[in-house]
Amino acid sequence: MDHPTDSDPTCPFCPFSDADSHFVMEHVESCQSENDIRASNRASHQYAEQTLVLPYQQQLLLSGFQDGQPGGYIECPCGCGEAVMEAELPAHLDLHAAEEIAFEEVSARPPNKLSEPARSAHKQCVGTSSLPKLSLGGSEPLMVATAGPEKCVPTEGIKRLGRSELGPHAHEKQMPSWLRRVLEKGPKSILTNTLSANDALRKAETFENEVTDVIFVLARLCDRDKSVQRAFFCSSMVHQISKMPREGGFCGYRNIQMLITYIKNTRLPGHEWFSGELPTILQLQDMIENAWDKGFNSVGRIETGGIRGTRKYIGTPEAQALFSSLGILCVANSIGPTESMRAHDALFMNVASYFRGTRNLEREDKVISTDLPPIYFQHQGHSMTIIGFEIRDNGSANLLVFDPMFKAPPAIKRLKDTPGLNPDPARILKGYRRGTAYLQKYTAFELLKLQATCQT
């Protein structure tokens, strides 16, 4: 996702900006409908042609900054319930605009160039006559505490985390009662008619925040995107799950749910724990607390003060504790900068190595679909699920992700039902791509990889 520049069109009501004026227009429609400045088709055309920029101080006022202190959390002006850090607001608003993407043909913005270490990953994934071994840079394993209840886990020096790690509600004892009722009720279920293998009509239940077969659609779009040289995808059994309206910062739980869809649908060892519907956020909180009780990463309870019934952020250690306590094999790694490599370049190398594996990259396939599990992906303040990796013709690279803050846009749902449509792939893929411009803001990442017994 590209950084905005001073010359990019900007929303007149908040700091959102993008080089593509159509994205700005869609953002105004979806997030600022009560302030919509377009009164006619002619006005709409004029709006698309001009550069909309407000003085920075006015942008701060409109986006929720107060008392001249822009360093805290900001309530999303689109009303999604998310509180984000100042630096993350433009990217967050960018996702809201991408959610509304339809099928108009819009020229894609040229992707950013990638630094030399990531070009090494490019050579690895595209395939050459000789494939040098990947170096993973600053990658360190995260150890999981496996002490049972009868064993003591050292707690000296463990400190309580604050707002920068646990979010704006780091010190709350209980979430608001209205939000608890929303989470207890869960997403709206939808019954649809589908045909079984023997052409019999049957009812299938789906949920408004869960979409299946998205990876199939993304693979087709990458294949059609002329700027993509090679793309890798994890198992198509993974469902895209997004947050519900007004839910707030429960991204970590939604990512755990996405990993569980893989575990269930591939019948990975441990799938027996998830025989019914996906566990809710409140149930996942109980499962994490139970994992701490059993000694798995139990320092998390000291660091968080407990998470049951709260809106505190969770991260990789909590996801690892949950799966490990259920006997589901997983490995966590932390990734940071080294003397010769920036953190995001090391991240690209690590993910490229994961998808490359032992595959023959001399094949002609542009898009390579695998049976690999998705990856739980964490950086400061947010987590996502990595479902793929792509190399562009200019040498740049992107992670392909399911971001819980980003719901599947109408274009994806329509392409599922009508595969023959031919929209602009780069425009639809934008919400699923995380490249250098986004990742270079961070100096540390964490990955949690499920250990599948059968990977091809």
TORNU-572488 format. One record per residue (C-alpha): residue in one letter; x, y, z. Coordinates in steps of 0.2 Angstrom, whole numbers, plus 2048, in hexadecimal, padded with zeros to 3 digits. Layout:
N
PT  residuo   c1   c2   c3
PT        A    X    Y    Z
...
//
This chain:
456
PT  residuo   c1   c2   c3
PT        M  800  800  800
PT        D  808  810  7FA
PT        H  80C  81F  805
PT        P  802  82F  801
PT        T  80B  83E  7FA
PT        D  808  850  7FB
PT        S  801  850  7EA
PT        D  7F5  842  7EC
PT        P  7E2  846  7ED
PT        T  7DC  847  7FF
PT        C  7CB  845  807
PT        P  7C5  856  80C
PT        F  7BE  84F  81D
PT        C  7CD  844  824
PT        P  7DF  840  820
PT        F  7DB  832  813
PT        S  7E4  835  803
PT        D  7E9  82A  7F3
PT        A  7F1  82D  7E2
PT        D  7E1  825  7DB
PT        S  7D3  832  7DC
PT        H  7C6  825  7D9
PT        F  7CB  81D  7EA
PT        V  7C9  82E  7F2
PT        M  7B8  830  7EB
PT        E  7B3  81F  7F1
PT        H  7BA  823  802
PT        V  7AF  833  803
PT        E  7A0  829  7FE
PT        S  7A2  81B  80A
PT        C  7A9  824  819
PT        Q  7A4  836  817
PT        S  793  834  810
PT        E  78B  841  81B
PT        N  798  84E  815
PT        D  798  848  802
PT        I  79D  858  7F8
PT        R  797  851  7E7
PT        A  786  857  7E3
PT        S  785  851  7D1
PT        N  78E  847  7C4
PT        R  797  856  7BE
PT        A  79D  85A  7CF
PT        S  7A3  849  7D1
PT        H  7AE  84A  7C1
PT        Q  7B5  85A  7C7
PT        Y  7B9  853  7D8
PT        A  7C2  844  7D0
PT        E  7CD  850  7C6
PT        Q  7D3  85C  7D4
PT        T  7DF  859  7E2
PT        L  7D6  85B  7F3
PT        V  7E2  861  801
PT        L  7DE  868  812
PT        P  7EA  871  81D
PT        Y  7F2  864  829
PT        Q  7EB  86C  838
PT        Q  7DA  86B  831
PT        Q  7DD  859  82D
PT        L  7E2  856  83F
PT        L  7D2  85E  845
PT        L  7C6  854  83A
PT        S  7CF  843  83D
PT        G  7CD  844  850
PT        F  7DD  84B  856
PT        Q  7DB  856  866
PT        D  7E5  861  871
PT        G  7F3  861  864
PT        Q  7F8  850  869
PT        P  7F8  845  85A
PT        G  802  836  861
PT        G  7F3  82C  868
PT        Y  7E5  821  861
PT        I  7D8  829  855
PT        E  7C7  823  853
PT        C  7C4  81E  841
PT        P  7B9  82B  839
PT        C  7B0  81E  82E
PT        G  7A7  817  83E
PT        C  7AF  806  83D
PT        G  7B3  806  850
PT        E  7C5  805  84D
PT        A  7D2  810  857
PT        V  7E2  811  84D
PT        M  7F2  81A  850
PT        E  7F5  82B  847
PT        A  802  823  83B
PT        E  7F6  815  836
PT        L  7E7  820  832
PT        P  7EA  823  820
PT        A  7ED  811  81D
PT        H  7DE  80C  827
PT        L  7D3  818  81D
PT        D  7DB  811  80D
PT        L  7D4  800  811
PT        H  7C2  807  813
PT        A  7C3  80F  802
PT        A  7C9  7FE  7FB
PT        E  7BB  7F5  803
PT        E  7AF  7FE  7F7
PT        I  7B8  7FA  7E7
PT        A  7AC  7F6  7D8
PT        F  7B1  7F2  7C6
PT        E  7B6  802  7BE
PT        E  7C6  801  7B4
PT        V  7D3  80C  7BD
PT        S  7E5  80D  7B9
PT        A  7F0  805  7C6
PT        R  7FD  80F  7CF
PT        P  80F  809  7CC
PT        P  815  7FF  7DB
PT        N  824  805  7E5
PT        K  836  7FE  7E2
PT        L  83D  7F2  7EF
PT        S  84E  7F3  7F6
PT        E  85C  7E7  7F2
PT        P  859  7DA  800
PT        A  847  7D8  7FA
PT        R  84D  7D6  7E8
PT        S  856  7C6  7EE
PT        A  845  7BF  7F3
PT        H  83F  7C4  7E2
PT        K  84C  7BA  7DA
PT        Q  848  7AB  7E5
PT        C  835  7AC  7E1
PT        V  836  7AF  7CF
PT        G  842  7A2  7CB
PT        T  853  7A2  7C4
PT        S  85F  795  7BD
PT        S  868  795  7CE
PT        L  85E  798  7DE
PT        P  869  79E  7EC
PT        K  863  799  7FE
PT        L  858  7A6  806
PT        S  85F  7AF  815
PT        L  851  7B4  822
PT        G  85A  7C2  829
PT        G  856  7C7  83B
PT        S  84A  7B9  83F
PT        E  849  7B2  850
PT        P  83E  7A5  857
PT        L  831  7A9  864
PT        M  831  79C  872
PT        V  821  796  879
PT        A  81F  792  88B
PT        T  81A  780  88D
PT        A  81A  77F  8A0
PT        G  80B  775  8A8
PT        P  801  77C  8B6
PT        E  80D  773  8C3
PT        K  81C  77D  8BC
PT        C  821  78F  8BF
PT        V  824  79B  8B2
PT        P  830  7A9  8B6
PT        T  828  7BA  8B7
PT        E  836  7C5  8BE
PT        G  838  7D4  8B3
PT        I  827  7D1  8A9
PT        K  81E  7E2  8A9
PT        R  80C  7E7  8A4
PT        L  80B  7ED  893
PT        G  803  7FE  88E
PT        R  7F8  806  881
PT        S  806  805  873
PT        E  805  7F2  874
PT        L  7F3  7EE  87B
PT        G  7EA  7FC  872
PT        P  7DF  80B  878
PT        H  7D6  800  884
PT        A  7E5  7F8  88D
PT        H  7DF  7FC  89E
PT        E  7CD  7F8  89D
PT        K  7C6  7EA  8A8
PT        Q  7B7  7E6  89D
PT        M  7B1  7EB  88C
PT        P  7A0  7F5  88B
PT        S  791  7EA  88D
PT        W  78A  7EF  87C
PT        L  79A  7E9  873
PT        R  799  7D9  87D
PT        R  787  7D6  877
PT        V  78D  7D9  865
PT        L  79B  7CC  867
PT        E  78F  7C0  86F
PT        K  783  7C2  861
PT        G  790  7BF  854
PT        P  790  7C3  841
PT        K  77F  7C2  838
PT        S  77D  7B1  830
PT        I  777  7B0  81E
PT        L  76E  7A0  816
PT        T  772  79D  804
PT        N  76D  790  7F7
PT        T  77B  786  7F1
PT        L  77D  776  7E6
PT        S  785  767  7ED
PT        A  790  75B  7E4
PT        N  781  751  7DE
PT        D  778  761  7D8
PT        A  76C  761  7E7
PT        L  766  772  7EE
PT        R  76C  775  800
PT        K  76C  783  80C
PT        A  77D  78A  811
PT        E  780  795  81F
PT        T  78D  7A3  81D
PT        F  791  7B3  828
PT        E  792  7C5  823
PT        N  7A4  7C7  829
PT        E  7AB  7B7  821
PT        V  7AE  7B3  80E
PT        T  7B4  7A3  807
PT        D  7BD  7A0  7F7
PT        V  7C6  7B1  7F7
PT        I  7D7  7AA  7F3
PT        F  7D0  7A2  7E3
PT        V  7CB  7B3  7DD
PT        L  7DB  7BC  7E3
PT        A  7E6  7AF  7DA
PT        R  7DC  7B2  7CA
PT        L  7DE  7C5  7CC
PT        C  7F1  7C3  7CE
PT        D  7F2  7B8  7BF
PT        R  7E9  7C6  7B5
PT        D  7F4  7D4  7BC
PT        K  801  7D7  7B0
PT        S  80C  7E0  7BD
PT        V  80E  7CF  7C7
PT        Q  81C  7C4  7C2
PT        R  819  7B6  7CF
PT        A  80D  7B3  7DD
PT        F  80B  7A6  7EA
PT        F  7FB  7A2  7F4
PT        C  7F8  797  804
PT        S  7EA  78B  804
PT        S  7D9  791  7FD
PT        M  7D0  789  80C
PT        V  7D3  799  816
PT        H  7C4  7A4  818
PT        Q  7C5  7B7  818
PT        I  7BE  7BE  829
PT        S  7BC  7D0  82D
PT        K  7B6  7DA  83C
PT        M  7A4  7DE  83F
PT        P  79E  7F0  83F
PT        R  7A3  7FA  84E
PT        E  7AD  7EB  855
PT        G  7BD  7F4  858
PT        G  7CE  7ED  85A
PT        F  7CC  7DA  85A
PT        C  7D7  7D6  84B
PT        G  7E2  7C9  854
PT        Y  7D2  7BF  857
PT        R  7CC  7C0  846
PT        N  7DD  7BA  83F
PT        I  7DD  7AB  84B
PT        Q  7CB  7A7  844
PT        M  7D3  7A7  832
PT        L  7E0  79B  837
PT        I  7D3  790  83F
PT        T  7C9  790  82E
PT        Y  7D9  788  827
PT        I  7DA  77C  835
PT        K  7C8  776  834
PT        N  7C7  775  821
PT        T  7D7  76C  81F
PT        R  7D4  761  82E
PT        L  7E5  765  835
PT        P  7E9  75C  846
PT        G  7E0  765  853
PT        H  7D1  769  848
PT        E  7C6  75F  854
PT        W  7C6  76E  860
PT        F  7BC  778  853
PT        S  7AF  76C  84D
PT        G  7A1  779  84E
PT        E  7A0  78B  849
PT        L  7AF  796  84B
PT        P  7B3  79B  85D
PT        T  7AD  7AD  860
PT        I  7B9  7BA  867
PT        L  7B3  7B8  878
PT        Q  7B6  7A5  877
PT        L  7C7  7A8  870
PT        Q  7CB  7B3  87F
PT        D  7C6  7A4  88A
PT        M  7D1  799  880
PT        I  7E0  7A4  882
PT        E  7DD  7A6  895
PT        N  7DC  793  896
PT        A  7EC  791  88D
PT        W  7F5  79D  899
PT        D  7ED  792  8A7
PT        K  7F6  783  89F
PT        G  807  78D  89F
PT        F  807  792  88C
PT        N  80F  7A3  88B
PT        S  807  7A6  89C
PT        V  811  7B7  89E
PT        G  804  7BE  892
PT        R  7F8  7BF  8A1
PT        I  805  7CA  8AA
PT        E  808  7D5  89B
PT        T  7F6  7D7  897
PT        G  7EE  7D6  8A8
PT        G  7E2  7C9  8A0
PT        I  7D8  7CB  891
PT        R  7C7  7C3  895
PT        G  7B9  7CE  891
PT        T  7C4  7DD  88B
PT        R  7C9  7E6  87B
PT        K  7DC  7E4  87E
PT        Y  7E6  7E0  86F
PT        I  7ED  7CE  86E
PT        G  7FC  7C9  863
PT        T  807  7BA  85D
PT        P  80A  7B3  86F
PT        E  7F8  7B2  873
PT        A  7F4  7A9  862
PT        Q  803  79E  865
PT        A  7FD  799  876
PT        L  7EC  795  871
PT        F  7F1  789  863
PT        S  7FF  781  86D
PT        S  7F3  77E  87B
PT        L  7E8  774  86F
PT        G  7F7  76A  868
PT        I  7F7  773  858
PT        L  809  775  852
PT        C  80F  786  84E
PT        V  81F  790  84E
PT        A  821  7A3  851
PT        N  82F  7AE  84B
PT        S  833  7C0  84E
PT        I  83B  7CA  840
PT        G  846  7DA  842
PT        P  853  7E4  839
PT        T  865  7DE  837
PT        E  875  7E7  832
PT        S  872  7E3  820
PT        M  85F  7E2  81F
PT        R  850  7EC  824
PT        A  842  7E3  82E
PT        H  835  7E4  820
PT        D  842  7DD  813
PT        A  846  7CE  820
PT        L  833  7CC  821
PT        F  832  7CA  80E
PT        M  840  7BE  80E
PT        N  838  7B3  81B
PT        V  827  7B3  813
PT        A  82F  7AF  802
PT        S  838  7A1  809
PT        Y  828  79A  811
PT        F  81F  79A  801
PT        R  82D  795  7F6
PT        G  831  785  800
PT        T  838  777  7F5
PT        R  82D  77C  7E6
PT        N  834  77C  7D5
PT        L  834  78E  7D0
PT        E  83A  78A  7BE
PT        R  828  786  7BA
PT        E  81E  792  7AF
PT        D  810  795  7BB
PT        K  80E  7A7  7BF
PT        V  803  7A4  7CE
PT        I  807  795  7DA
PT        S  7F9  78F  7E5
PT        T  7FF  784  7F4
PT        D  7F7  77B  803
PT        L  802  785  80F
PT        P  7F9  78C  81F
PT        P  7F7  79F  820
PT        I  803  7A9  82B
PT        Y  7FD  7B3  83A
PT        F  806  7C4  838
PT        Q  809  7D1  845
PT        H  811  7E2  845
PT        Q  80F  7F0  852
PT        G  7FC  7F4  855
PT        H  7F5  7E8  848
PT        S  7F5  7D6  841
PT        M  7F0  7CE  831
PT        T  7F0  7BD  829
PT        I  7FC  7BA  81B
PT        I  7F4  7B0  80D
PT        G  801  7B3  7FF
PT        F  811  7BC  7F8
PT        E  813  7C4  7E7
PT        I  822  7CB  7DD
PT        R  81F  7D9  7D1
PT        D  827  7DC  7C0
PT        N  831  7EB  7C7
PT        G  838  7E0  7D5
PT        S  82D  7E6  7E3
PT        A  824  7DA  7EE
PT        N  814  7D9  7F8
PT        L  80D  7CF  805
PT        L  7FB  7C9  801
PT        V  7F0  7CA  811
PT        F  7DF  7C8  818
PT        D  7DE  7D7  823
PT        P  7D0  7D6  830
PT        M  7CD  7E9  82F
PT        F  7C9  7E6  81C
PT        K  7B9  7DD  816
PT        A  7B9  7D5  806
PT        P  7B3  7E2  7F9
PT        P  7A4  7E0  7EE
PT        A  7AF  7DC  7DF
PT        I  7B6  7CD  7E8
PT        K  7A5  7C6  7EC
PT        R  79F  7C9  7DA
PT        L  7AE  7C1  7D2
PT        K  7AB  7B1  7DC
PT        D  79A  7B0  7D4
PT        T  79F  7B6  7C3
PT        P  7B0  7B0  7BF
PT        G  7B0  7B6  7AD
PT        L  7B0  7C9  7B2
PT        N  7C0  7D2  7AE
PT        P  7C3  7E1  7BA
PT        D  7D3  7EA  7BD
PT        P  7DC  7DE  7C8
PT        A  7E8  7EA  7D0
PT        R  7DA  7F5  7D7
PT        I  7D1  7E6  7DF
PT        L  7E2  7DF  7E6
PT        K  7E7  7EF  7EE
PT        G  7DE  7EC  7FE
PT        Y  7E7  7DB  800
PT        R  7F9  7E1  7FC
PT        R  805  7E7  809
PT        G  815  7ED  802
PT        T  825  7F6  806
PT        A  81C  807  808
PT        Y  811  7FF  816
PT        L  81D  7F4  81E
PT        Q  82C  7FF  81F
PT        K  824  809  82D
PT        Y  827  7FB  839
PT        T  837  7F4  840
PT        A  831  7E3  847
PT        F  825  7D6  842
PT        E  81F  7C5  848
PT        L  819  7B6  83F
PT        L  810  7A6  845
PT        K  810  798  839
PT        L  805  788  83B
PT        Q  80F  778  838
PT        A  804  76E  82C
PT        T  808  75C  82A
PT        C  805  75C  817
PT        Q  80C  76A  80D
PT        T  80E  76B  7FB
//
